[in-house]
Structure formats: structure tokens, C-alpha cells
Amino acid sequence: MNTPAESAPAAPMRWYRVGEVWLMLVLLGATVAGSLSLVATAVRHPDAHIVVPDDAPRPGHQPPARTAGAAPPRR
């Protein structure tokens, strides 16, 4: 015969007692920290400026496909 204590449903576990929740929080925190450090590194180290002698400025600021004195590609 069942007693009232045996037939009652078990109380749900609190979220902070589940190990997987802490793992998700640690991984999420590491992702945020890694993203912020990547942004900080990218801001501190800008791209190198490419200088081509005797180059005319372009609206898009893109470097030329080849230098002014280079021979055209052979086909």
C-alpha cells in the first residue's frame, strides 16, 4: 500500500544544483570574454597601410591589382 509520502511527486531540482547549468554559464562567459578580447585586439592593431608608388587615388581606397611598372599577365 502506498503511503502519502511515496505518492507525492518529487520536488524539482533548483537550477543552481544542476551541473550542466554551471557548464553552460562557464562556456557562455568564456565566449563573451573571448569575443571582447578579440575586439580589443583588433582595435589596437589596425590593418597595415599598403603603399604603391605613383598610384592614383581611387574612390574605394582599394590597392591596385598590380603595380604601375609590372608587365601585364601572360595568357
N, CA, C and O atoms as a Maestro MAE file, in Angstrom:
{
 s_m_m2io_version
 :::
 2.0.0
}

f_m_ct {
 s_m_title
 :::
 protein
 m_atom[300] {
  # First column is atom index #
  i_m_mmod_type
  r_m_x_coord
  r_m_y_coord
  r_m_z_coord
  i_m_residue_number
  s_m_chain_name
  s_m_pdb_residue_name
  s_m_pdb_atom_name
  i_m_atomic_number
  :::
  1 25 0.821 -1.168 0.000 1 A "MET " " N  " 7
  2 3 0.000 0.000 0.000 1 A "MET " " CA " 6
  3 2 0.880 1.251 0.000 1 A "MET " " C  " 6
  4 15 1.891 1.310 0.700 1 A "MET " " O  " 8
  5 25 0.488 2.237 -0.782 2 A "ASN " " N  " 7
  6 3 1.258 3.473 -0.871 2 A "ASN " " CA " 6
  7 2 0.908 4.391 0.284 2 A "ASN " " C  " 6
  8 15 -0.256 4.560 0.648 2 A "ASN " " O  " 8
  9 25 1.936 4.969 0.837 3 A "THR " " N  " 7
  10 3 1.716 5.982 1.868 3 A "THR " " CA " 6
  11 2 1.693 7.339 1.191 3 A "THR " " C  " 6
  12 15 2.189 7.461 0.071 3 A "THR " " O  " 8
  13 25 1.141 8.360 1.819 4 A "PRO " " N  " 7
  14 3 1.091 9.685 1.183 4 A "PRO " " CA " 6
  15 2 2.468 10.228 0.803 4 A "PRO " " C  " 6
  16 15 2.580 10.946 -0.191 4 A "PRO " " O  " 8
  17 25 3.510 9.912 1.555 5 A "ALA " " N  " 7
  18 3 4.852 10.420 1.238 5 A "ALA " " CA " 6
  19 2 5.386 9.796 -0.051 5 A "ALA " " C  " 6
  20 15 6.104 10.455 -0.802 5 A "ALA " " O  " 8
  21 25 5.045 8.541 -0.312 6 A "GLU " " N  " 7
  22 3 5.544 7.868 -1.510 6 A "GLU " " CA " 6
  23 2 4.794 8.295 -2.770 6 A "GLU " " C  " 6
  24 15 5.362 8.261 -3.861 6 A "GLU " " O  " 8
  25 25 3.553 8.688 -2.642 7 A "SER " " N  " 7
  26 3 2.770 9.035 -3.820 7 A "SER " " CA " 6
  27 2 2.935 10.492 -4.245 7 A "SER " " C  " 6
  28 15 2.524 10.859 -5.346 7 A "SER " " O  " 8
  29 25 3.523 11.319 -3.402 8 A "ALA " " N  " 7
  30 3 3.712 12.730 -3.751 8 A "ALA " " CA " 6
  31 2 4.846 12.850 -4.771 8 A "ALA " " C  " 6
  32 15 5.856 12.158 -4.649 8 A "ALA " " O  " 8
  33 25 4.694 13.717 -5.774 9 A "PRO " " N  " 7
  34 3 5.784 13.882 -6.752 9 A "PRO " " CA " 6
  35 2 7.006 14.537 -6.096 9 A "PRO " " C  " 6
  36 15 6.893 15.320 -5.153 9 A "PRO " " O  " 8
  37 25 8.159 14.188 -6.628 10 A "ALA " " N  " 7
  38 3 9.402 14.750 -6.093 10 A "ALA " " CA " 6
  39 2 9.484 16.232 -6.440 10 A "ALA " " C  " 6
  40 15 9.044 16.658 -7.508 10 A "ALA " " O  " 8
  41 25 10.046 16.999 -5.536 11 A "ALA " " N  " 7
  42 3 10.214 18.433 -5.781 11 A "ALA " " CA " 6
  43 2 11.254 18.628 -6.883 11 A "ALA " " C  " 6
  44 15 12.262 17.921 -6.902 11 A "ALA " " O  " 8
  45 25 11.032 19.566 -7.793 12 A "PRO " " N  " 7
  46 3 12.014 19.786 -8.860 12 A "PRO " " CA " 6
  47 2 13.324 20.339 -8.291 12 A "PRO " " C  " 6
  48 15 13.342 21.043 -7.282 12 A "PRO " " O  " 8
  49 25 14.406 19.997 -8.971 13 A "MET " " N  " 7
  50 3 15.714 20.487 -8.524 13 A "MET " " CA " 6
  51 2 15.846 21.966 -8.857 13 A "MET " " C  " 6
  52 15 15.342 22.434 -9.878 13 A "MET " " O  " 8
  53 25 16.513 22.674 -8.003 14 A "ARG " " N  " 7
  54 3 16.801 24.078 -8.269 14 A "ARG " " CA " 6
  55 2 17.832 24.148 -9.394 14 A "ARG " " C  " 6
  56 15 18.639 23.233 -9.558 14 A "ARG " " O  " 8
  57 25 17.807 25.243 -10.175 15 A "TRP " " N  " 7
  58 3 18.686 25.347 -11.340 15 A "TRP " " CA " 6
  59 2 20.150 25.373 -10.941 15 A "TRP " " C  " 6
  60 15 21.002 24.896 -11.690 15 A "TRP " " O  " 8
  61 25 20.456 25.924 -9.774 16 A "TYR " " N  " 7
  62 3 21.859 26.051 -9.384 16 A "TYR " " CA " 6
  63 2 22.427 24.746 -8.840 16 A "TYR " " C  " 6
  64 15 23.617 24.677 -8.535 16 A "TYR " " O  " 8
  65 25 21.615 23.728 -8.714 17 A "ARG " " N  " 7
  66 3 22.112 22.425 -8.264 17 A "ARG " " CA " 6
  67 2 22.392 21.480 -9.433 17 A "ARG " " C  " 6
  68 15 22.826 20.346 -9.227 17 A "ARG " " O  " 8
  69 25 22.148 21.941 -10.646 18 A "VAL " " N  " 7
  70 3 22.372 21.109 -11.834 18 A "VAL " " CA " 6
  71 2 23.732 21.483 -12.423 18 A "VAL " " C  " 6
  72 15 23.981 22.644 -12.747 18 A "VAL " " O  " 8
  73 25 24.601 20.491 -12.554 19 A "GLY " " N  " 7
  74 3 25.961 20.745 -13.031 19 A "GLY " " CA " 6
  75 2 26.023 21.275 -14.450 19 A "GLY " " C  " 6
  76 15 26.881 22.098 -14.769 19 A "GLY " " O  " 8
  77 25 25.123 20.815 -15.304 20 A "GLU " " N  " 7
  78 3 25.141 21.251 -16.698 20 A "GLU " " CA " 6
  79 2 24.827 22.734 -16.839 20 A "GLU " " C  " 6
  80 15 25.301 23.382 -17.773 20 A "GLU " " O  " 8
  81 25 24.037 23.272 -15.924 21 A "VAL " " N  " 7
  82 3 23.730 24.706 -15.972 21 A "VAL " " CA " 6
  83 2 24.997 25.511 -15.721 21 A "VAL " " C  " 6
  84 15 25.236 26.518 -16.387 21 A "VAL " " O  " 8
  85 25 25.805 25.077 -14.770 22 A "TRP " " N  " 7
  86 3 27.062 25.780 -14.496 22 A "TRP " " CA " 6
  87 2 28.014 25.659 -15.679 22 A "TRP " " C  " 6
  88 15 28.739 26.603 -15.993 22 A "TRP " " O  " 8
  89 25 28.015 24.505 -16.332 23 A "LEU " " N  " 7
  90 3 28.850 24.344 -17.524 23 A "LEU " " CA " 6
  91 2 28.415 25.310 -18.619 23 A "LEU " " C  " 6
  92 15 29.259 25.937 -19.259 23 A "LEU " " O  " 8
  93 25 27.118 25.437 -18.840 24 A "MET " " N  " 7
  94 3 26.627 26.378 -19.853 24 A "MET " " CA " 6
  95 2 26.995 27.813 -19.491 24 A "MET " " C  " 6
  96 15 27.372 28.591 -20.366 24 A "MET " " O  " 8
  97 25 26.890 28.169 -18.220 25 A "LEU " " N  " 7
  98 3 27.244 29.531 -17.805 25 A "LEU " " CA " 6
  99 2 28.734 29.802 -17.996 25 A "LEU " " C  " 6
  100 15 29.116 30.889 -18.429 25 A "LEU " " O  " 8
  101 25 29.569 28.825 -17.676 26 A "VAL " " N  " 7
  102 3 31.019 28.999 -17.860 26 A "VAL " " CA " 6
  103 2 31.353 29.136 -19.343 26 A "VAL " " C  " 6
  104 15 32.146 29.997 -19.722 26 A "VAL " " O  " 8
  105 25 30.754 28.292 -20.182 27 A "LEU " " N  " 7
  106 3 31.029 28.372 -21.620 27 A "LEU " " CA " 6
  107 2 30.516 29.676 -22.219 27 A "LEU " " C  " 6
  108 15 31.173 30.264 -23.079 27 A "LEU " " O  " 8
  109 25 29.360 30.128 -21.778 28 A "LEU " " N  " 7
  110 3 28.837 31.400 -22.261 28 A "LEU " " CA " 6
  111 2 29.733 32.558 -21.826 28 A "LEU " " C  " 6
  112 15 30.008 33.461 -22.616 28 A "LEU " " O  " 8
  113 25 30.185 32.536 -20.583 29 A "GLY " " N  " 7
  114 3 31.094 33.583 -20.104 29 A "GLY " " CA " 6
  115 2 32.418 33.577 -20.851 29 A "GLY " " C  " 6
  116 15 32.959 34.637 -21.167 29 A "GLY " " O  " 8
  117 25 32.945 32.384 -21.137 30 A "ALA " " N  " 7
  118 3 34.199 32.297 -21.889 30 A "ALA " " CA " 6
  119 2 34.021 32.806 -23.312 30 A "ALA " " C  " 6
  120 15 34.934 33.416 -23.868 30 A "ALA " " O  " 8
  121 25 32.867 32.566 -23.902 31 A "THR " " N  " 7
  122 3 32.592 33.066 -25.250 31 A "THR " " CA " 6
  123 2 32.534 34.581 -25.268 31 A "THR " " C  " 6
  124 15 33.092 35.217 -26.162 31 A "THR " " O  " 8
  125 25 31.867 35.159 -24.293 32 A "VAL " " N  " 7
  126 3 31.773 36.622 -24.216 32 A "VAL " " CA " 6
  127 2 33.153 37.223 -23.967 32 A "VAL " " C  " 6
  128 15 33.521 38.207 -24.609 32 A "VAL " " O  " 8
  129 25 33.918 36.648 -23.047 33 A "ALA " " N  " 7
  130 3 35.259 37.167 -22.760 33 A "ALA " " CA " 6
  131 2 36.166 37.045 -23.981 33 A "ALA " " C  " 6
  132 15 36.930 37.965 -24.274 33 A "ALA " " O  " 8
  133 25 36.094 35.932 -24.688 34 A "GLY " " N  " 7
  134 3 36.905 35.761 -25.890 34 A "GLY " " CA " 6
  135 2 36.522 36.730 -26.988 34 A "GLY " " C  " 6
  136 15 37.388 37.245 -27.695 34 A "GLY " " O  " 8
  137 25 35.236 36.981 -27.138 35 A "SER " " N  " 7
  138 3 34.788 37.938 -28.156 35 A "SER " " CA " 6
  139 2 35.261 39.348 -27.836 35 A "SER " " C  " 6
  140 15 35.712 40.070 -28.724 35 A "SER " " O  " 8
  141 25 35.161 39.738 -26.583 36 A "LEU " " N  " 7
  142 3 35.607 41.080 -26.199 36 A "LEU " " CA " 6
  143 2 37.118 41.231 -26.341 36 A "LEU " " C  " 6
  144 15 37.595 42.288 -26.754 36 A "LEU " " O  " 8
  145 25 37.873 40.192 -26.006 37 A "SER " " N  " 7
  146 3 39.323 40.292 -26.171 37 A "SER " " CA " 6
  147 2 39.707 40.326 -27.645 37 A "SER " " C  " 6
  148 15 40.680 40.986 -28.011 37 A "SER " " O  " 8
  149 25 38.963 39.632 -28.493 38 A "LEU " " N  " 7
  150 3 39.226 39.684 -29.934 38 A "LEU " " CA " 6
  151 2 38.950 41.073 -30.486 38 A "LEU " " C  " 6
  152 15 39.713 41.575 -31.311 38 A "LEU " " O  " 8
  153 25 37.878 41.693 -30.045 39 A "VAL " " N  " 7
  154 3 37.567 43.062 -30.477 39 A "VAL " " CA " 6
  155 2 38.641 44.022 -29.987 39 A "VAL " " C  " 6
  156 15 39.077 44.894 -30.739 39 A "VAL " " O  " 8
  157 25 39.074 43.877 -28.740 40 A "ALA " " N  " 7
  158 3 40.113 44.763 -28.201 40 A "ALA " " CA " 6
  159 2 41.422 44.597 -28.965 40 A "ALA " " C  " 6
  160 15 42.113 45.581 -29.228 40 A "ALA " " O  " 8
  161 25 41.764 43.380 -29.320 41 A "THR " " N  " 7
  162 3 42.986 43.146 -30.093 41 A "THR " " CA " 6
  163 2 42.870 43.742 -31.488 41 A "THR " " C  " 6
  164 15 43.833 44.318 -31.993 41 A "THR " " O  " 8
  165 25 41.716 43.614 -32.113 42 A "ALA " " N  " 7
  166 3 41.525 44.158 -33.458 42 A "ALA " " CA " 6
  167 2 41.569 45.680 -33.451 42 A "ALA " " C  " 6
  168 15 42.043 46.285 -34.412 42 A "ALA " " O  " 8
  169 25 41.090 46.302 -32.395 43 A "VAL " " N  " 7
  170 3 41.104 47.765 -32.327 43 A "VAL " " CA " 6
  171 2 42.523 48.273 -32.102 43 A "VAL " " C  " 6
  172 15 42.904 49.308 -32.648 43 A "VAL " " O  " 8
  173 25 43.302 47.560 -31.309 44 A "ARG " " N  " 7
  174 3 44.674 48.001 -31.013 44 A "ARG " " CA " 6
  175 2 45.624 47.808 -32.183 44 A "ARG " " C  " 6
  176 15 46.615 48.531 -32.291 44 A "ARG " " O  " 8
  177 25 45.348 46.856 -33.058 45 A "HIS " " N  " 7
  178 3 46.242 46.548 -34.174 45 A "HIS " " CA " 6
  179 2 45.510 46.781 -35.494 45 A "HIS " " C  " 6
  180 15 44.934 45.843 -36.046 45 A "HIS " " O  " 8
  181 25 45.521 48.007 -36.010 46 A "PRO " " N  " 7
  182 3 44.823 48.268 -37.274 46 A "PRO " " CA " 6
  183 2 45.551 47.597 -38.439 46 A "PRO " " C  " 6
  184 15 46.702 47.180 -38.318 46 A "PRO " " O  " 8
  185 25 44.859 47.507 -39.550 47 A "ASP " " N  " 7
  186 3 45.441 46.907 -40.744 47 A "ASP " " CA " 6
  187 2 46.606 47.757 -41.244 47 A "ASP " " C  " 6
  188 15 46.608 48.980 -41.104 47 A "ASP " " O  " 8
  189 25 47.585 47.090 -41.823 48 A "ALA " " N  " 7
  190 3 48.736 47.794 -42.379 48 A "ALA " " CA " 6
  191 2 48.308 48.566 -43.626 48 A "ALA " " C  " 6
  192 15 47.504 48.087 -44.425 48 A "ALA " " O  " 8
  193 25 48.854 49.756 -43.774 49 A "HIS " " N  " 7
  194 3 48.531 50.574 -44.936 49 A "HIS " " CA " 6
  195 2 49.403 50.134 -46.105 49 A "HIS " " C  " 6
  196 15 50.625 50.058 -45.977 49 A "HIS " " O  " 8
  197 25 48.780 49.845 -47.239 50 A "ILE " " N  " 7
  198 3 49.504 49.413 -48.428 50 A "ILE " " CA " 6
  199 2 49.836 50.642 -49.260 50 A "ILE " " C  " 6
  200 15 48.949 51.411 -49.633 50 A "ILE " " O  " 8
  201 25 51.123 50.820 -49.547 51 A "VAL " " N  " 7
  202 3 51.572 51.975 -50.322 51 A "VAL " " CA " 6
  203 2 52.140 51.477 -51.642 51 A "VAL " " C  " 6
  204 15 53.025 50.621 -51.666 51 A "VAL " " O  " 8
  205 25 51.627 52.018 -52.734 52 A "VAL " " N  " 7
  206 3 52.120 51.688 -54.064 52 A "VAL " " CA " 6
  207 2 52.656 52.977 -54.673 52 A "VAL " " C  " 6
  208 15 51.932 53.970 -54.738 52 A "VAL " " O  " 8
  209 25 53.919 52.981 -55.122 53 A "PRO " " N  " 7
  210 3 54.484 54.204 -55.705 53 A "PRO " " CA " 6
  211 2 53.728 54.622 -56.965 53 A "PRO " " C  " 6
  212 15 53.287 53.775 -57.742 53 A "PRO " " O  " 8
  213 25 53.582 55.924 -57.162 54 A "ASP " " N  " 7
  214 3 52.934 56.521 -58.337 54 A "ASP " " CA " 6
  215 2 51.518 55.981 -58.556 54 A "ASP " " C  " 6
  216 15 51.124 55.714 -59.691 54 A "ASP " " O  " 8
  217 25 50.785 55.826 -57.518 55 A "ASP " " N  " 7
  218 3 49.427 55.302 -57.629 55 A "ASP " " CA " 6
  219 2 48.433 56.450 -57.551 55 A "ASP " " C  " 6
  220 15 48.593 57.371 -56.751 55 A "ASP " " O  " 8
  221 25 47.412 56.386 -58.386 56 A "ALA " " N  " 7
  222 3 46.354 57.398 -58.352 56 A "ALA " " CA " 6
  223 2 45.313 56.987 -57.316 56 A "ALA " " C  " 6
  224 15 44.999 55.802 -57.196 56 A "ALA " " O  " 8
  225 25 44.775 57.942 -56.569 57 A "PRO " " N  " 7
  226 3 43.767 57.567 -55.569 57 A "PRO " " CA " 6
  227 2 42.491 57.047 -56.226 57 A "PRO " " C  " 6
  228 15 42.098 57.495 -57.303 57 A "PRO " " O  " 8
  229 25 41.874 56.117 -55.569 58 A "ARG " " N  " 7
  230 3 40.630 55.518 -56.061 58 A "ARG " " CA " 6
  231 2 39.505 55.833 -55.088 58 A "ARG " " C  " 6
  232 15 39.748 56.042 -53.899 58 A "ARG " " O  " 8
  233 25 38.281 55.868 -55.586 59 A "PRO " " N  " 7
  234 3 37.165 56.153 -54.680 59 A "PRO " " CA " 6
  235 2 36.991 55.094 -53.598 59 A "PRO " " C  " 6
  236 15 36.605 55.418 -52.475 59 A "PRO " " O  " 8
  237 25 37.266 53.852 -53.915 60 A "GLY " " N  " 7
  238 3 37.066 52.780 -52.945 60 A "GLY " " CA " 6
  239 2 38.267 52.532 -52.063 60 A "GLY " " C  " 6
  240 15 38.197 51.680 -51.178 60 A "GLY " " O  " 8
  241 25 39.362 53.234 -52.261 61 A "HIS " " N  " 7
  242 3 40.603 53.084 -51.489 61 A "HIS " " CA " 6
  243 2 41.136 51.657 -51.555 61 A "HIS " " C  " 6
  244 15 41.681 51.153 -50.573 61 A "HIS " " O  " 8
  245 25 40.983 51.008 -52.700 62 A "GLN " " N  " 7
  246 3 41.484 49.655 -52.852 62 A "GLN " " CA " 6
  247 2 42.838 49.701 -53.536 62 A "GLN " " C  " 6
  248 15 43.050 50.518 -54.433 62 A "GLN " " O  " 8
  249 25 43.754 48.841 -53.129 63 A "PRO " " N  " 7
  250 3 45.056 48.827 -53.787 63 A "PRO " " CA " 6
  251 2 44.915 48.301 -55.214 63 A "PRO " " C  " 6
  252 15 43.982 47.552 -55.506 63 A "PRO " " O  " 8
  253 25 45.831 48.684 -56.102 64 A "PRO " " N  " 7
  254 3 45.734 48.220 -57.490 64 A "PRO " " CA " 6
  255 2 45.991 46.720 -57.579 64 A "PRO " " C  " 6
  256 15 46.598 46.123 -56.691 64 A "PRO " " O  " 8
  257 25 45.518 46.129 -58.667 65 A "ALA " " N  " 7
  258 3 45.713 44.701 -58.865 65 A "ALA " " CA " 6
  259 2 47.179 44.382 -59.118 65 A "ALA " " C  " 6
  260 15 47.659 43.320 -58.723 65 A "ALA " " O  " 8
  261 25 47.898 45.296 -59.776 66 A "ARG " " N  " 7
  262 3 49.336 45.124 -59.990 66 A "ARG " " CA " 6
  263 2 49.981 46.503 -59.963 66 A "ARG " " C  " 6
  264 15 49.303 47.514 -60.147 66 A "ARG " " O  " 8
  265 25 51.261 46.542 -59.737 67 A "THR " " N  " 7
  266 3 51.963 47.819 -59.654 67 A "THR " " CA " 6
  267 2 52.024 48.474 -61.022 67 A "THR " " C  " 6
  268 15 51.793 47.824 -62.042 67 A "THR " " O  " 8
  269 25 52.335 49.763 -61.039 68 A "ALA " " N  " 7
  270 3 52.330 50.523 -62.291 68 A "ALA " " CA " 6
  271 2 53.384 50.013 -63.267 68 A "ALA " " C  " 6
  272 15 53.147 50.039 -64.475 68 A "ALA " " O  " 8
  273 25 54.529 49.554 -62.795 69 A "GLY " " N  " 7
  274 3 55.602 49.109 -63.678 69 A "GLY " " CA " 6
  275 2 55.554 47.632 -64.013 69 A "GLY " " C  " 6
  276 15 56.410 47.151 -64.756 69 A "GLY " " O  " 8
  277 25 54.602 46.906 -63.502 70 A "ALA " " N  " 7
  278 3 54.552 45.462 -63.731 70 A "ALA " " CA " 6
  279 2 54.038 45.159 -65.132 70 A "ALA " " C  " 6
  280 15 53.203 45.879 -65.680 70 A "ALA " " O  " 8
  281 25 54.550 44.096 -65.682 71 A "ALA " " N  " 7
  282 3 54.109 43.665 -67.011 71 A "ALA " " CA " 6
  283 2 52.722 43.032 -66.894 71 A "ALA " " C  " 6
  284 15 52.384 42.453 -65.862 71 A "ALA " " O  " 8
  285 25 51.919 43.145 -67.960 72 A "PRO " " N  " 7
  286 3 50.598 42.508 -67.908 72 A "PRO " " CA " 6
  287 2 50.744 40.991 -67.832 72 A "PRO " " C  " 6
  288 15 51.752 40.449 -68.285 72 A "PRO " " O  " 8
  289 25 49.780 40.313 -67.280 73 A "PRO " " N  " 7
  290 3 49.897 38.850 -67.159 73 A "PRO " " CA " 6
  291 2 49.884 38.180 -68.522 73 A "PRO " " C  " 6
  292 15 49.194 38.625 -69.439 73 A "PRO " " O  " 8
  293 25 50.657 37.104 -68.647 74 A "ARG " " N  " 7
  294 3 50.723 36.361 -69.907 74 A "ARG " " CA " 6
  295 2 49.544 35.420 -69.991 74 A "ARG " " C  " 6
  296 15 49.110 34.849 -68.991 74 A "ARG " " O  " 8
  297 25 49.030 35.267 -71.201 75 A "ARG " " N  " 7
  298 3 47.889 34.361 -71.399 75 A "ARG " " CA " 6
  299 2 48.289 33.184 -72.218 75 A "ARG " " C  " 6
  300 15 47.464 32.312 -72.490 75 A "ARG " " O  " 8
  :::
 }
 m_bond[299] {
  # First column is bond index #
  i_m_from
  i_m_to
  i_m_order
  :::
  1 1 2 1
  2 2 3 1
  3 3 4 2
  4 3 5 1
  5 5 6 1
  6 6 7 1
  7 7 8 2
  8 7 9 1
  9 9 10 1
  10 10 11 1
  11 11 12 2
  12 11 13 1
  13 13 14 1
  14 14 15 1
  15 15 16 2
  16 15 17 1
  17 17 18 1
  18 18 19 1
  19 19 20 2
  20 19 21 1
  21 21 22 1
  22 22 23 1
  23 23 24 2
  24 23 25 1
  25 25 26 1
  26 26 27 1
  27 27 28 2
  28 27 29 1
  29 29 30 1
  30 30 31 1
  31 31 32 2
  32 31 33 1
  33 33 34 1
  34 34 35 1
  35 35 36 2
  36 35 37 1
  37 37 38 1
  38 38 39 1
  39 39 40 2
  40 39 41 1
  41 41 42 1
  42 42 43 1
  43 43 44 2
  44 43 45 1
  45 45 46 1
  46 46 47 1
  47 47 48 2
  48 47 49 1
  49 49 50 1
  50 50 51 1
  51 51 52 2
  52 51 53 1
  53 53 54 1
  54 54 55 1
  55 55 56 2
  56 55 57 1
  57 57 58 1
  58 58 59 1
  59 59 60 2
  60 59 61 1
  61 61 62 1
  62 62 63 1
  63 63 64 2
  64 63 65 1
  65 65 66 1
  66 66 67 1
  67 67 68 2
  68 67 69 1
  69 69 70 1
  70 70 71 1
  71 71 72 2
  72 71 73 1
  73 73 74 1
  74 74 75 1
  75 75 76 2
  76 75 77 1
  77 77 78 1
  78 78 79 1
  79 79 80 2
  80 79 81 1
  81 81 82 1
  82 82 83 1
  83 83 84 2
  84 83 85 1
  85 85 86 1
  86 86 87 1
  87 87 88 2
  88 87 89 1
  89 89 90 1
  90 90 91 1
  91 91 92 2
  92 91 93 1
  93 93 94 1
  94 94 95 1
  95 95 96 2
  96 95 97 1
  97 97 98 1
  98 98 99 1
  99 99 100 2
  100 99 101 1
  101 101 102 1
  102 102 103 1
  103 103 104 2
  104 103 105 1
  105 105 106 1
  106 106 107 1
  107 107 108 2
  108 107 109 1
  109 109 110 1
  110 110 111 1
  111 111 112 2
  112 111 113 1
  113 113 114 1
  114 114 115 1
  115 115 116 2
  116 115 117 1
  117 117 118 1
  118 118 119 1
  119 119 120 2
  120 119 121 1
  121 121 122 1
  122 122 123 1
  123 123 124 2
  124 123 125 1
  125 125 126 1
  126 126 127 1
  127 127 128 2
  128 127 129 1
  129 129 130 1
  130 130 131 1
  131 131 132 2
  132 131 133 1
  133 133 134 1
  134 134 135 1
  135 135 136 2
  136 135 137 1
  137 137 138 1
  138 138 139 1
  139 139 140 2
  140 139 141 1
  141 141 142 1
  142 142 143 1
  143 143 144 2
  144 143 145 1
  145 145 146 1
  146 146 147 1
  147 147 148 2
  148 147 149 1
  149 149 150 1
  150 150 151 1
  151 151 152 2
  152 151 153 1
  153 153 154 1
  154 154 155 1
  155 155 156 2
  156 155 157 1
  157 157 158 1
  158 158 159 1
  159 159 160 2
  160 159 161 1
  161 161 162 1
  162 162 163 1
  163 163 164 2
  164 163 165 1
  165 165 166 1
  166 166 167 1
  167 167 168 2
  168 167 169 1
  169 169 170 1
  170 170 171 1
  171 171 172 2
  172 171 173 1
  173 173 174 1
  174 174 175 1
  175 175 176 2
  176 175 177 1
  177 177 178 1
  178 178 179 1
  179 179 180 2
  180 179 181 1
  181 181 182 1
  182 182 183 1
  183 183 184 2
  184 183 185 1
  185 185 186 1
  186 186 187 1
  187 187 188 2
  188 187 189 1
  189 189 190 1
  190 190 191 1
  191 191 192 2
  192 191 193 1
  193 193 194 1
  194 194 195 1
  195 195 196 2
  196 195 197 1
  197 197 198 1
  198 198 199 1
  199 199 200 2
  200 199 201 1
  201 201 202 1
  202 202 203 1
  203 203 204 2
  204 203 205 1
  205 205 206 1
  206 206 207 1
  207 207 208 2
  208 207 209 1
  209 209 210 1
  210 210 211 1
  211 211 212 2
  212 211 213 1
  213 213 214 1
  214 214 215 1
  215 215 216 2
  216 215 217 1
  217 217 218 1
  218 218 219 1
  219 219 220 2
  220 219 221 1
  221 221 222 1
  222 222 223 1
  223 223 224 2
  224 223 225 1
  225 225 226 1
  226 226 227 1
  227 227 228 2
  228 227 229 1
  229 229 230 1
  230 230 231 1
  231 231 232 2
  232 231 233 1
  233 233 234 1
  234 234 235 1
  235 235 236 2
  236 235 237 1
  237 237 238 1
  238 238 239 1
  239 239 240 2
  240 239 241 1
  241 241 242 1
  242 242 243 1
  243 243 244 2
  244 243 245 1
  245 245 246 1
  246 246 247 1
  247 247 248 2
  248 247 249 1
  249 249 250 1
  250 250 251 1
  251 251 252 2
  252 251 253 1
  253 253 254 1
  254 254 255 1
  255 255 256 2
  256 255 257 1
  257 257 258 1
  258 258 259 1
  259 259 260 2
  260 259 261 1
  261 261 262 1
  262 262 263 1
  263 263 264 2
  264 263 265 1
  265 265 266 1
  266 266 267 1
  267 267 268 2
  268 267 269 1
  269 269 270 1
  270 270 271 1
  271 271 272 2
  272 271 273 1
  273 273 274 1
  274 274 275 1
  275 275 276 2
  276 275 277 1
  277 277 278 1
  278 278 279 1
  279 279 280 2
  280 279 281 1
  281 281 282 1
  282 282 283 1
  283 283 284 2
  284 283 285 1
  285 285 286 1
  286 286 287 1
  287 287 288 2
  288 287 289 1
  289 289 290 1
  290 290 291 1
  291 291 292 2
  292 291 293 1
  293 293 294 1
  294 294 295 1
  295 295 296 2
  296 295 297 1
  297 297 298 1
  298 298 299 1
  299 299 300 2
  :::
 }
}
